Amino acid sequence: MTDVPHDRNAGSADEKISEANSKSVRKRAVVVAVDLGAESCRVSLLRWIDGQPEIQLVHRFANSARNDGNGLRWDLDAILSGVEEGLRGCAQVAPEGIAAIGVDGWAVDYVRIDPEGKSVADPFCYRDERTLEAFKQVHARISPRRLYELTGIQILPLNTLYQLHADPEQEQSLPWINVPEYLMKQFGGRRVSEYTNATHTQLLGVRDHGWCPKIFEAAGLDLRAAPPVVKPGTDIGQLAACEPVYETMPGWPSPTKGVRRFEDLPEAARRYIARLEEVSGVRAAIVSTGSERDDTIHRREILQLEDLSKTL
């Protein structure tokens, strides 16, 4: 993690304006990064503070492939559960809001899915030895040299091309999606293949940046089962099944109608406004205390600071 120091003792008007602007930057919606590792997975927050990135590790959980008697596979439910816990933790420590979620991981591994978009089985790990025979079978159909000419990537038995070929014939027509994108789909995204992940599959054409029909045909793979390729940073949907986070604060029995000064508000009302400012990242310069136009508090120290900042 990177710690970025800030001067919190500034006294001049210019320094206060700078600090106010800095706070505004700090309150921008953050980005969540999910990294699926072979031994552990991490869920982190990325913030930009004064033009510098700050990464906060929110949740880390152990992860490893396991052999369940049907090959070396990833425990998909455990991964989803760990990532969901990390996302809940991010929501709690990021009151400024979350702008986007990105997932990276084993771009060569994939999930076969049913018509409802759920996995038909835990995905194989790239270390499973089933691809060794598939490696030879594919090369009997199309040479490694030709594959390199078409894709431009290193020829490795763990690439998705050989894994897909190793699947039984009855599964060849089932749609598939790489593991990182599968997680995104479970959180509400569309079924896609992000371009940089797709380049690891040995199935993407180096010239047109799309799935290569020649490779699919030579390897006996169903091109219709492949997800559409999208550019990095593509918005693929909204986070689904979000749970609202409620916060309860003490109220105040005395009326506020007619109050003209912020310091004359009940203490609980001042704390409520302070909490709104903290969550939104915006100072409350004008506070309405009643139904009439004059029932208004103008916090001039804030208004003057904002006016001064606009003239600079």
N, C-alpha and C positions, 0 to 999 in steps of 0.2 A: 504494500500500500504506500501511497505517497502522501506525506503530510505537507500542507502548504501553509506557511505562517502568515498571519495577518496582524497589522497594527491596530489594536482596538482602543488606543489611548489618544487618537487624533483629536485635536482641539480646534483647529481653524475651520472656517466655513468650507473652504475647498476640500479639506480632509474629510469633513462630515459628508459632503456631497459624494466624494469618492467612495466612502464607506457605504452610503445608502445605495449607490449604484452597484457596489460589490455584493451587497445583500440581495439585491434584485436578481443579479446573475446567479447567486447561489441557490435561489429559490426556483430556478427554471426546472421544469419537469426533467427527471433523470432517466437514464437508460439502464435496463437490466441486461446483463450478459450471463448466459448459462454456458459453462464449459464442461462437456462430458469427457472425463478422462478415463483411462484404462484402469486406474486404481482408486480414483476419487473424482467426484463431480463438485463443481463450485458454482454458486450463484452470487453474483457481485453487482454492486451499483456503480455507475459511472456518473460523476458530476464534473462540470467545468467551472472552475473557480478562478476568476481573474485571468481567463485564457489558458489555464493549465488544467490538465485532467487529474482527477482524484478518484481512485478506485477503492471501494470499501467491500471487503469480503463479508458477506452476510451469512452465508450458510455453506457448509462443506460436509459431504457425507461419503462414506466408503462405498466403493463400487468395484466389482470384479466379475468376470465371466464365470459361469459355473457349468459343469457337465451334468445334465439331468438324465443321462442315459441315452439321449437322442442328440448328441453333439454338444459342442461348447457354445453356450448361448448367454445373452444378456438378460438379466432379470428386469423386464420392462416395467412391471408394476412398481418395483422398488425404486427405479429411476424416476418414474413419474411422481411417486409419493415424495421423494426427496426434493425434486425440483419444485413441487407445489408448496412444500414447507418453506423453501427458500423464497418463493414469490410472496408468500404471506409475510415473511420477515421483512422483505423489501418494502412492502406496503406500509408496514408499521414504522419503519425508520425513514421513510421518504414522504413526509406530509405534503411536499411540493408537487407530488404526483409523478406518475411514471409515463413517459412518452412512448416508449417502445421496448420490446423484448426481442433479443436475438439469441440463437442457440447455435453453438458449433460442437462438433464431436467427430465420431468416426464416419467420415463421409462415404466410406466404401460399404458400410453395413446398412441394411435396409429392413423394412417390415412389409410383409405381404398382408393385405387388408381385405376384409369382407365388404359386402355392399353397404354396411352401416359405417364403414371407415375404421373398424376396430381390427386389431391384429389377430391373425389366425393362429399365431404361435409366437413365442419369444424369438427375437431375431438371432441368427447365428452371429458369433463373434468372428472377426476377420482372421483370428488365429486358428480356427477350426480347420482340420486337415482335409475336409471333404473337397476343397478346391484343388488339391494336388492332382487328382485324376482329371478334374474338369479342365485344368490348365493344359494338359496334354490333348484332351479331346478338342478344345477350341482351336488349338494350333494346328490340328490336323485338318481343320476347315478353313482357317485363315492364318497366314504366317505372322509371326511376331514382327517382322519387318513391315508388313503391310499395316498391321495394327498401329505401329508407331507412326507410319506415314499419315494415317487417318486421324490419330488422336494427339500425337506429340507428347505422350506421357510415358513414364517408365513402365515396363512390362513386369507386373508382380502378380503372383497367384492370389493375393488377397483382394485384388481389384473387383469391383462389383460385377463386371462382365463374367468372370469365372464363377462367382458365387451364384449368380442367377442361373447360369448354365447347369450348376450342380443341383438345383432344385428339381424335384420330381416332375414328370411331364404333366400331371394333373394340376400342378400349381402354376404352370407357365402363363396361363391367361389371367391369373389373379393380379390386380393392380398392386404396385409396390411403391414405397416411398422411403427415402433415406432416413435414418434414425433421428437426426436433428429436426428435420422437417416434420417427422411424425409427431414429435412432441409439440411442435407449433400447431399442428392440426388438432391435437387433442385439446389445446387451449383456445380453439376457435378459428384457426387459420385455414386457408385453402390447401388442397393437396398440390404441392409444387416441388420442384427441385431447384434450389438456389444455384446459380451458375458456378460459383467457385467450388461448391460441393460436387456438382455434376462433373467437373473436370477430373475428379478422382475415380470416376466409374470405369474408365476406358471405353466409354460408349458415346462420348461427345466429340463431334467433328471439330478439328482444329481450325478449319477455314470458315465454316458458317456458324459456329458456336451453338449448334443444335444437335439433337440426337442423330447419330449416323445410321441411316437405314441399312447401309452395306454391312455394318458390323452386326446389327440385330439379325439380319437375314442369314449371314454366314454362321452365326452362333446358334441359330434356331430359337431366337428370343422373340417374344410378341411385343412389337413396338407400341401397340395400343395399351399395354399395361404400364408404360412409363409415364411419369407425371410431367406436366409442362415445365419447361425451364424458364426461370425468371431471373432478372438482374439482381445483384446484391442491393439490399436496402429497400426492396419492393414491399409495399404495405400489403400483407396477405390477409388481413382481417382484424377484427376486434377481439379482445380477450373475452372469452365466454365464461358464463357461470361465475361472475364476480360476486363476492359477498360484500354488502355494504358494511363499512366500519362506523359504528355509532360511538359517540362520546358524550357523556353526561356531565353537566356542570351545574353548580348551585345557581338558583335564580335569586331574585330580589323582590321583597314584598312591597317596597315603597315605589310610587309612580315616578317616572322620569320626565313627564310632561312639564315643559317650562324651564328645564335645566339648560343653562347656556354655557357652562364651563365644564370641561372634561373632569376636572378634579372634584366637581360637585356630584358626579354620578355615584351611585352606590358602589362599594368596593367590588362586589360580585359582578356588576355590569362592566367595570373597568377590566377585570380579569377576563371576562368573556370576550371583549373587544381585543384584548392583547392576544388571546388564543387564536382568534380569527386572523389576526395579522401574522402570527407565527405560521399558521397552516397555509395561508394564501401567499405569503411573501410580499404583501402589499400593506403599506401603512394606511390606517383609516384617518383621512384628513377631515372628513365631514361626517358627523354622526347625527342622525335624526332621532329626536327624543319624544316626538309626539306627532299628531296629525296635522298641525298647523305649519305653515311655511316658516314661521319664526321659531318653531321648536327644533332648532338646529344648533349644533356645536361646531364651530369652525376652529380646528386645531391649527392656528396660524403658524406655529413653529414648523409644522410639516409643509403647509402650503407655501411658505416663504422659501423653504429649502428646495421644493420642487420647482418653483418659479425661477430661482437662481440657477438651478441646474440646466434649465431649458435655454438660458441665455449664454451658456458657455459653449 
